[in-house]
Amino acid sequence: DAKTTQPPSMDCAEGRAANLPCNHSTISGNEYVYWYRQIHSQGPQYIIHGLKNNETNEMASLIITEDRKSSTLILPHATLRDTAVYYCIVRVDGNTPLVFGKGTRLSVIA
Amino acid sequence: NAGVMQNPRHLVRRRGQEARLRCSPMKGHSHVYWYRQLPEEGLKFMVYLQKENIIDESGMPKERFSAEFPKEGPSILRIQQVVRGDSAAYFCASSPPSGGSYNEQFFGPGTRLTVL
């Protein structure tokens, strides 16, 4: 079973920041927080990951609380193409399967 | 650098037939994962393979399903005697050999299996 809890759906206005929360209160010290998204029926796409420090790449920013029990994925300027299901996943480093929960369905509205 | 390739993209089978789904990982990747997504549901892990070895098949149904990743060629997910409940999207993902700081999985476009 997934070790994360996410809201089932969110709306965001185009051009605004989308902030997607994730609770992972039982995360272990050696587990990373990963974010993937699935646009329509395509294969999931990696977005970002982190252990305890905040991370930023060309797609998004990841803010992890100091106690690591929750995190927020930030899409700074959402576009219509960001409409997708976003999955927050915790997993240990290395080659391990991804355990997907139900994710958050983000709808970006013009 | 081509991404993960899966074929066919769409496959239609009648009940009782066999389905073979192929996955070619990204160049240099030696780890392959198979996931299944039933209609209106999330992705579920099925099996994890390295070249010529099954590492974790905890998500595979006990009967009718098998997977392989031979030394040469693509990974194959085989479903024998398909039933309507096998209708789903099957995704393959690959990752590089261990040793990096993390192991991102790259997904293919999926094979949509329809059982009539």
Interface residues (C-beta under 8 A of the other chain):
Chain A: Y32 Q38 S41 Q42 G43 P44 Q45 Y46 H49 Y87 D93 G94 N95 T96 P97 L98 V99 F100 G101 K102 G103
Chain B: V4 H31 Y33 Y35 G42 L43 K44 F45 Y48 I55 D56 G59 A89 F91 A93 S95 S98 S101 Y102 N103 E104 Q105 F106 F107 G108 P109 G110 R112
